């Protein structure tokens, strides 16, 4: 066998292994891995915030408290914290 076929075979096996691992997580837990800061309760409990929200809080350019309006840009929702605002 040529080295090219061996490398392609190993790459296919590695991708298959990772797809299987992600599928098992979905099957066992019953939901996708929640990596979004705005919806992950464990990240919120630990006080992790998105980088844009932290920068705005330090600069004082936006009110990023939990009680602020979502229209202001942060309000604990990282999907609302975009660089354009």
Biotite code that builds the C-alpha atoms (Angstrom):
import biotite.structure as struc

atoms = struc.array([
    struc.Atom([0.000, 0.000, 0.000], chain_id="A", res_id=1, res_name="UNK", atom_name="CA", element="C"),
    struc.Atom([1.200, 3.458, -0.679], chain_id="A", res_id=2, res_name="UNK", atom_name="CA", element="C"),
    struc.Atom([1.722, 5.997, 2.054], chain_id="A", res_id=3, res_name="UNK", atom_name="CA", element="C"),
    struc.Atom([-0.995, 8.225, 0.608], chain_id="A", res_id=4, res_name="UNK", atom_name="CA", element="C"),
    struc.Atom([-3.669, 5.548, 1.060], chain_id="A", res_id=5, res_name="UNK", atom_name="CA", element="C"),
    struc.Atom([-2.524, 4.902, 4.620], chain_id="A", res_id=6, res_name="UNK", atom_name="CA", element="C"),
    struc.Atom([-2.754, 8.606, 5.518], chain_id="A", res_id=7, res_name="UNK", atom_name="CA", element="C"),
    struc.Atom([-6.193, 8.927, 3.881], chain_id="A", res_id=8, res_name="UNK", atom_name="CA", element="C"),
    struc.Atom([-7.388, 5.819, 5.736], chain_id="A", res_id=9, res_name="UNK", atom_name="CA", element="C"),
    struc.Atom([-6.167, 7.142, 9.087], chain_id="A", res_id=10, res_name="UNK", atom_name="CA", element="C"),
    struc.Atom([-7.823, 10.504, 8.406], chain_id="A", res_id=11, res_name="UNK", atom_name="CA", element="C"),
    struc.Atom([-11.141, 8.814, 7.573], chain_id="A", res_id=12, res_name="UNK", atom_name="CA", element="C"),
    struc.Atom([-10.945, 6.707, 10.737], chain_id="A", res_id=13, res_name="UNK", atom_name="CA", element="C"),
    struc.Atom([-10.167, 9.775, 12.863], chain_id="A", res_id=14, res_name="UNK", atom_name="CA", element="C"),
    struc.Atom([-13.103, 11.748, 11.442], chain_id="A", res_id=15, res_name="UNK", atom_name="CA", element="C"),
    struc.Atom([-15.382, 8.743, 11.946], chain_id="A", res_id=16, res_name="UNK", atom_name="CA", element="C"),
    struc.Atom([-14.228, 8.410, 15.551], chain_id="A", res_id=17, res_name="UNK", atom_name="CA", element="C"),
    struc.Atom([-15.012, 12.074, 16.292], chain_id="A", res_id=18, res_name="UNK", atom_name="CA", element="C"),
    struc.Atom([-18.428, 11.883, 14.598], chain_id="A", res_id=19, res_name="UNK", atom_name="CA", element="C"),
    struc.Atom([-19.208, 8.773, 16.642], chain_id="A", res_id=20, res_name="UNK", atom_name="CA", element="C"),
    struc.Atom([-18.131, 10.550, 19.833], chain_id="A", res_id=21, res_name="UNK", atom_name="CA", element="C"),
    struc.Atom([-20.361, 13.538, 19.140], chain_id="A", res_id=22, res_name="UNK", atom_name="CA", element="C"),
    struc.Atom([-23.240, 11.246, 18.247], chain_id="A", res_id=23, res_name="UNK", atom_name="CA", element="C"),
    struc.Atom([-22.871, 9.316, 21.500], chain_id="A", res_id=24, res_name="UNK", atom_name="CA", element="C"),
    struc.Atom([-22.973, 12.561, 23.463], chain_id="A", res_id=25, res_name="UNK", atom_name="CA", element="C"),
    struc.Atom([-26.200, 13.479, 21.707], chain_id="A", res_id=26, res_name="UNK", atom_name="CA", element="C"),
    struc.Atom([-27.707, 10.020, 22.209], chain_id="A", res_id=27, res_name="UNK", atom_name="CA", element="C"),
    struc.Atom([-26.728, 9.651, 25.878], chain_id="A", res_id=28, res_name="UNK", atom_name="CA", element="C"),
    struc.Atom([-27.451, 13.197, 27.065], chain_id="A", res_id=29, res_name="UNK", atom_name="CA", element="C"),
    struc.Atom([-30.360, 13.776, 24.725], chain_id="A", res_id=30, res_name="UNK", atom_name="CA", element="C"),
    struc.Atom([-29.201, 17.203, 23.575], chain_id="A", res_id=31, res_name="UNK", atom_name="CA", element="C"),
    struc.Atom([-26.329, 18.917, 21.801], chain_id="A", res_id=32, res_name="UNK", atom_name="CA", element="C"),
    struc.Atom([-23.376, 20.224, 23.784], chain_id="A", res_id=33, res_name="UNK", atom_name="CA", element="C"),
    struc.Atom([-24.317, 23.731, 24.945], chain_id="A", res_id=34, res_name="UNK", atom_name="CA", element="C"),
    struc.Atom([-21.243, 25.856, 24.307], chain_id="A", res_id=35, res_name="UNK", atom_name="CA", element="C"),
    struc.Atom([-23.016, 29.219, 23.952], chain_id="A", res_id=36, res_name="UNK", atom_name="CA", element="C"),
    struc.Atom([-22.248, 31.467, 26.917], chain_id="A", res_id=37, res_name="UNK", atom_name="CA", element="C"),
    struc.Atom([-25.693, 33.054, 26.916], chain_id="A", res_id=38, res_name="UNK", atom_name="CA", element="C"),
    struc.Atom([-27.555, 29.739, 27.353], chain_id="A", res_id=39, res_name="UNK", atom_name="CA", element="C"),
    struc.Atom([-25.102, 27.572, 29.310], chain_id="A", res_id=40, res_name="UNK", atom_name="CA", element="C"),
    struc.Atom([-26.227, 27.625, 32.964], chain_id="A", res_id=41, res_name="UNK", atom_name="CA", element="C"),
    struc.Atom([-22.886, 26.278, 34.237], chain_id="A", res_id=42, res_name="UNK", atom_name="CA", element="C"),
    struc.Atom([-20.908, 29.083, 32.541], chain_id="A", res_id=43, res_name="UNK", atom_name="CA", element="C"),
    struc.Atom([-23.342, 31.664, 33.915], chain_id="A", res_id=44, res_name="UNK", atom_name="CA", element="C"),
    struc.Atom([-23.038, 30.172, 37.417], chain_id="A", res_id=45, res_name="UNK", atom_name="CA", element="C"),
    struc.Atom([-19.266, 30.497, 37.239], chain_id="A", res_id=46, res_name="UNK", atom_name="CA", element="C"),
    struc.Atom([-19.550, 34.114, 36.089], chain_id="A", res_id=47, res_name="UNK", atom_name="CA", element="C"),
    struc.Atom([-18.119, 33.568, 32.603], chain_id="A", res_id=48, res_name="UNK", atom_name="CA", element="C"),
    struc.Atom([-19.105, 36.333, 30.187], chain_id="A", res_id=49, res_name="UNK", atom_name="CA", element="C"),
    struc.Atom([-18.464, 36.909, 26.513], chain_id="A", res_id=50, res_name="UNK", atom_name="CA", element="C"),
    struc.Atom([-15.449, 39.055, 25.654], chain_id="A", res_id=51, res_name="UNK", atom_name="CA", element="C"),
    struc.Atom([-17.526, 41.861, 24.154], chain_id="A", res_id=52, res_name="UNK", atom_name="CA", element="C"),
    struc.Atom([-19.669, 42.077, 27.284], chain_id="A", res_id=53, res_name="UNK", atom_name="CA", element="C"),
    struc.Atom([-16.601, 42.186, 29.561], chain_id="A", res_id=54, res_name="UNK", atom_name="CA", element="C"),
    struc.Atom([-14.980, 44.887, 27.425], chain_id="A", res_id=55, res_name="UNK", atom_name="CA", element="C"),
    struc.Atom([-18.122, 47.008, 27.470], chain_id="A", res_id=56, res_name="UNK", atom_name="CA", element="C"),
    struc.Atom([-18.416, 46.641, 31.242], chain_id="A", res_id=57, res_name="UNK", atom_name="CA", element="C"),
    struc.Atom([-14.781, 47.698, 31.744], chain_id="A", res_id=58, res_name="UNK", atom_name="CA", element="C"),
    struc.Atom([-15.066, 50.646, 29.333], chain_id="A", res_id=59, res_name="UNK", atom_name="CA", element="C"),
    struc.Atom([-18.424, 51.697, 30.712], chain_id="A", res_id=60, res_name="UNK", atom_name="CA", element="C"),
    struc.Atom([-19.716, 52.078, 27.153], chain_id="A", res_id=61, res_name="UNK", atom_name="CA", element="C"),
    struc.Atom([-22.827, 49.956, 27.698], chain_id="A", res_id=62, res_name="UNK", atom_name="CA", element="C"),
    struc.Atom([-25.023, 48.851, 30.534], chain_id="A", res_id=63, res_name="UNK", atom_name="CA", element="C"),
    struc.Atom([-24.413, 45.100, 30.540], chain_id="A", res_id=64, res_name="UNK", atom_name="CA", element="C"),
    struc.Atom([-26.183, 44.170, 33.737], chain_id="A", res_id=65, res_name="UNK", atom_name="CA", element="C"),
    struc.Atom([-28.641, 41.286, 33.861], chain_id="A", res_id=66, res_name="UNK", atom_name="CA", element="C"),
    struc.Atom([-31.529, 43.738, 34.230], chain_id="A", res_id=67, res_name="UNK", atom_name="CA", element="C"),
    struc.Atom([-30.681, 45.938, 31.253], chain_id="A", res_id=68, res_name="UNK", atom_name="CA", element="C"),
    struc.Atom([-32.731, 45.899, 28.091], chain_id="A", res_id=69, res_name="UNK", atom_name="CA", element="C"),
    struc.Atom([-31.695, 43.403, 25.377], chain_id="A", res_id=70, res_name="UNK", atom_name="CA", element="C"),
    struc.Atom([-31.905, 46.268, 22.915], chain_id="A", res_id=71, res_name="UNK", atom_name="CA", element="C"),
    struc.Atom([-28.863, 47.833, 24.572], chain_id="A", res_id=72, res_name="UNK", atom_name="CA", element="C"),
    struc.Atom([-26.674, 45.031, 23.340], chain_id="A", res_id=73, res_name="UNK", atom_name="CA", element="C"),
    struc.Atom([-25.653, 42.805, 26.233], chain_id="A", res_id=74, res_name="UNK", atom_name="CA", element="C"),
    struc.Atom([-28.111, 41.977, 29.015], chain_id="A", res_id=75, res_name="UNK", atom_name="CA", element="C"),
    struc.Atom([-26.329, 38.661, 29.701], chain_id="A", res_id=76, res_name="UNK", atom_name="CA", element="C"),
    struc.Atom([-27.067, 37.427, 26.193], chain_id="A", res_id=77, res_name="UNK", atom_name="CA", element="C"),
    struc.Atom([-23.888, 36.918, 24.231], chain_id="A", res_id=78, res_name="UNK", atom_name="CA", element="C"),
    struc.Atom([-25.747, 36.596, 20.954], chain_id="A", res_id=79, res_name="UNK", atom_name="CA", element="C"),
    struc.Atom([-26.779, 40.229, 21.425], chain_id="A", res_id=80, res_name="UNK", atom_name="CA", element="C"),
    struc.Atom([-23.177, 41.292, 22.097], chain_id="A", res_id=81, res_name="UNK", atom_name="CA", element="C"),
    struc.Atom([-21.769, 41.915, 18.684], chain_id="A", res_id=82, res_name="UNK", atom_name="CA", element="C"),
    struc.Atom([-18.889, 44.138, 17.741], chain_id="A", res_id=83, res_name="UNK", atom_name="CA", element="C"),
    struc.Atom([-21.014, 46.221, 15.396], chain_id="A", res_id=84, res_name="UNK", atom_name="CA", element="C"),
    struc.Atom([-23.071, 47.763, 18.204], chain_id="A", res_id=85, res_name="UNK", atom_name="CA", element="C"),
])
